[in-house]
Amino acid sequence: MAKRKTSPTSDSELSVAKILVGGHTDVAGVTGLPSSQDDMGVDPEDKGQPRSTASKAVAQLLKMRMGFRKLTGPEKKNLLIAFARTNRVAYGQAYDLVRVLNRVKVTFTNEEDVFRKIEHIQVCEVKSTARKLDKDFNKYFFAITTAELLTAQSLRSQYLFVFYNTTTKGRPLCLSLKEVLERAKNFYPTWSITLESPSARGSQPAAVSAAKAVKKPTRRTASPKKTTQKIPAIPKGAAPKPKARSVPR
C-alpha cells in the first residue's frame, strides 16, 4: 500500500489548537477527551421522551441519500483501528456519523474491509440548530471540543463539520476544519467542567483541600552578624611624647 502523503498543518489550525488545547497539539498524546456538549437535550435512547435538536438532525440526515451512516460501538472500534494503521486518529466521541463516498460498500464489522476502503470514508460531526438561519449558517454560534479539533487536524479532508437546520430541513452544509476557520469571526476558548458531590471528596472542596496540602515555605530571616570594632594597634615608638608642664615657682 502506498504511503499516504500528509500536508503541513496550516498556521490558522495550529494557532487555534494552541488556544483550545493549551499549547498541546500532539494528537497521539491526548486521551480521555470529552464528548461534544452542543445542543444538549434528552438522550435519544430514552424511549417515549422528546428528542434533542441534535438527535433530530442525525435522524433526518440518515434519511437523506447522501451516504450518511451511524456506527455501533464495535464498528467505531474497527474504524479507529483502521485509521490508526495509517497513523491517524478518529476518537469515537468526536463524531456522530460517517459518510461513505462514491457509493462504495463498506462492511464496518470487518476491520480489514474498513482499512482497505478507508480513503472513501469521511467522519462527520453534526452541528444542529432549530433557529431560522440562511443556507450559509451566517452568525451561527457553536462549539468545537478538544476531541473534535484534534481528530479534524488528524483526518483533515476526511473530517467534516455537518451543519444542519432541523426547521428548514434543507441540504446540510459540510465544511472541513480549514473552511470553518476561514469563516470564523470570533473565538471564545472555554473550559468544560463537571461538578461532583462534596461528600465524594470529603467535607472540603477539592481546591481548598489541595491548597491546604501545599505547605507554604517559611521565610528565614538572616540574623544580624555581630561585628566587633577593631581598634588599630599603635606601632612601637609611634606614641606621642607627653608635653612637659612648667611648674610655677
HELIX and SHEET records of a PDB file:
HELIX    1   1 ASP A   11  LEU A   20  1                                  10    
HELIX    2   2 VAL A   27  GLY A   29  5                                   3    
HELIX    3   3 THR A   53  LYS A   63  1                                  11    
HELIX    4   4 GLY A   73  ALA A   84  1                                  12    
HELIX    5   5 GLY A   92  ALA A   94  5                                   3    
HELIX    6   6 GLU A  111  ARG A  116  1                                   6    
HELIX    7   7 ILE A  118  HIS A  120  5                                   3    
HELIX    8   8 THR A  146  LEU A  155  1                                  10    
HELIX    9   9 ARG A  156  GLN A  158  5                                   3    
HELIX   10  10 LEU A  177  ARG A  183  1                                   7    
HELIX   11  11 PRO A  198  ARG A  201  5                                   4    
HELIX   12  12 ALA A  206  ALA A  213  1                                   8    
SHEET    1   A 5 PHE A  68  ARG A  69  0                                        
SHEET    2   A 5 LEU A  97  VAL A 100 -1                                        
SHEET    3   A 5 ILE A 121  THR A 129 -1                                        
SHEET    4   A 5 TYR A 159  ASN A 165  1                                        
SHEET    5   A 5 LEU A 173  LEU A 175 -1                                        
END                                                                             
